Amino acid sequence: EEREGHTWYVIECSIRRGVKHSWCVQRRLGHLRRALHDQVKAAFGDSYGQHFGRAPFPHRGGLIGTTARLNAWFNALVACMNAQIMPPVLVEHVLQVLTQDRTQAELSPSIINIYKTKKKVVFIGGICGKSCFINRLMYDRYSDALQGTIGIDFSS
């Protein structure tokens, strides 16, 4: 859709958790590049090409073929999400970008809960790498240089 001299792409989204939830959002290519592509590429690092090499993100300027490239890129993104090779925090980010202009009234409560549910988890054990595991889970980074923790460590 052309609006105020810019091309807006309609992205049809759906997620299934028991019941299928569908919605549409409109985004400009620049927004998709900054909010999704650049974040996904940074998170995947050297393995980005392995997952998205056959689905390059569209060039700037809305050239012919942009819609087809966007479609292929989103298909690769969904494949990574469904294969569970994408870090959970990145999946949450993708869902937030694709729902951020939707109001709570427009989205069913179950879809909101899919990415906004908080859980409390307790890790108990001796010196076995609990803090390393928590950092990997929450921040998708690993460090073997962490000091041993005694007592309680909180992360949110």
Wavefront OBJ file of the C-alpha trace (Angstrom):
o trace
v 0.000 0.000 0.000
v 1.332 3.443 -0.910
v 0.840 6.114 1.725
v 2.432 9.571 1.906
v 5.078 8.591 -0.645
v 6.084 5.406 1.176
v 5.339 1.742 0.578
v 3.719 -0.051 3.495
v 3.815 -3.846 3.456
v 0.929 -5.810 4.924
v 2.230 -8.697 6.990
v -0.256 -11.459 7.659
v 0.626 -13.097 10.955
v -0.685 -16.181 12.676
v 0.274 -18.321 15.589
v -1.223 -21.573 16.725
v -1.359 -22.661 20.306
v -4.371 -24.911 20.411
v -6.398 -22.310 18.541
v -5.081 -20.361 15.564
v -4.787 -16.603 16.098
v -4.380 -14.364 13.054
v -3.779 -10.659 12.594
v -2.256 -8.228 10.098
v 0.202 -5.384 10.606
v 1.578 -2.791 8.222
v 5.263 -1.936 8.239
v 7.669 0.001 6.078
v 10.749 -1.793 4.794
v 13.081 0.399 6.865
v 11.225 -0.478 10.042
v 11.384 -4.196 9.250
v 15.105 -3.880 8.534
v 15.901 -2.094 11.821
v 13.450 -3.866 14.111
v 13.694 -7.417 12.743
v 16.378 -8.110 10.142
v 19.248 -6.341 11.926
v 18.315 -7.892 15.279
v 17.961 -11.400 13.844
v 21.223 -11.107 11.912
v 23.079 -9.938 15.017
v 21.603 -12.721 17.148
v 22.485 -15.466 14.636
v 25.954 -14.082 13.986
v 28.050 -16.304 11.717
v 25.224 -18.825 11.305
v 22.865 -16.224 9.776
v 23.826 -17.228 6.222
v 23.146 -20.866 6.972
v 19.511 -20.105 7.787
v 18.800 -17.062 5.612
v 21.306 -17.423 2.737
v 18.618 -18.450 0.255
v 16.245 -15.751 1.471
v 18.124 -12.441 1.415
v 16.417 -9.450 2.964
v 15.218 -6.927 0.340
v 17.436 -4.099 -0.816
v 16.658 -0.543 0.201
v 14.457 1.498 -2.078
v 11.491 -0.791 -2.666
v 12.817 -2.250 -5.912
v 10.919 -4.773 -7.999
v 10.880 -8.102 -6.185
v 10.830 -6.612 -2.680
v 7.576 -8.333 -1.725
v 8.844 -11.725 -2.918
v 12.097 -11.266 -0.988
v 10.206 -10.242 2.153
v 7.981 -13.290 1.821
v 10.999 -15.613 1.462
v 12.784 -13.946 4.396
v 9.746 -14.273 6.664
v 9.392 -17.935 5.628
v 13.011 -18.510 6.713
v 12.330 -16.638 9.962
v 9.297 -18.814 10.704
v 11.285 -21.963 9.877
v 13.896 -20.945 12.472
v 11.194 -20.249 15.042
v 9.405 -23.545 14.393
v 12.670 -25.520 14.507
v 13.351 -23.913 17.909
v 16.820 -22.778 16.888
v 15.984 -19.152 17.581
v 16.618 -17.984 21.155
v 13.340 -17.500 23.067
v 14.145 -13.855 23.760
v 14.414 -13.252 20.001
v 11.106 -15.014 19.354
v 9.551 -12.688 21.924
v 11.105 -9.687 20.179
v 9.716 -10.769 16.791
v 6.240 -11.168 18.265
v 6.456 -7.783 19.951
v 7.489 -6.065 16.716
v 4.627 -7.720 14.863
v 2.035 -6.851 17.511
v 3.272 -3.538 18.921
v 0.645 -1.379 17.265
v -2.171 -3.730 18.199
v -4.165 -2.944 21.297
v -4.928 -5.466 24.001
v -8.558 -5.399 22.842
v -7.568 -6.399 19.300
v -5.539 -9.411 20.412
v -7.027 -12.319 22.256
v -5.663 -12.798 25.785
v -4.098 -16.142 24.881
v -1.855 -14.658 22.188
v -0.723 -11.906 24.543
v 0.107 -14.516 27.160
v 2.207 -16.512 24.702
v 4.983 -13.951 24.900
v 4.187 -12.026 28.069
v 3.897 -14.874 30.534
v 6.439 -14.774 33.330
v 7.582 -17.859 35.120
v 9.512 -18.319 38.316
v 12.170 -20.975 38.171
v 14.424 -22.121 40.980
v 17.800 -23.708 40.262
v 19.265 -25.717 43.119
v 22.541 -27.589 43.236
v 26.215 -27.525 44.005
v 28.909 -25.990 41.843
v 27.525 -27.177 38.524
v 27.014 -24.141 36.237
v 23.599 -22.833 37.285
v 24.547 -19.185 36.685
v 26.055 -20.026 33.278
v 22.881 -21.864 32.312
v 20.666 -18.965 33.453
v 22.750 -16.439 31.477
v 22.492 -18.623 28.368
v 18.751 -19.019 28.801
v 17.967 -15.372 29.499
v 20.574 -13.452 27.506
v 21.708 -16.044 24.934
v 25.324 -15.705 26.007
v 27.702 -18.046 27.742
v 30.713 -17.239 29.868
v 32.923 -19.780 31.545
v 34.611 -16.974 33.478
v 31.803 -16.435 35.992
v 32.713 -16.442 39.648
v 31.056 -19.032 41.836
v 27.920 -17.664 43.490
v 26.972 -18.416 47.038
v 23.411 -17.972 48.182
v 20.937 -16.364 45.826
v 21.259 -14.724 42.444
v 18.254 -13.007 40.852
v 17.695 -12.445 37.141
v 14.655 -10.993 35.434
l 1 2 3 4 5 6 7 8 9 10 11 12 13 14 15 16 17 18 19 20 21 22 23 24 25 26 27 28 29 30 31 32 33 34 35 36 37 38 39 40 41 42 43 44 45 46 47 48 49 50 51 52 53 54 55 56 57 58 59 60 61 62 63 64 65 66 67 68 69 70 71 72 73 74 75 76 77 78 79 80 81 82 83 84 85 86 87 88 89 90 91 92 93 94 95 96 97 98 99 100 101 102 103 104 105 106 107 108 109 110 111 112 113 114 115 116 117 118 119 120 121 122 123 124 125 126 127 128 129 130 131 132 133 134 135 136 137 138 139 140 141 142 143 144 145 146 147 148 149 150 151 152 153 154 155 156
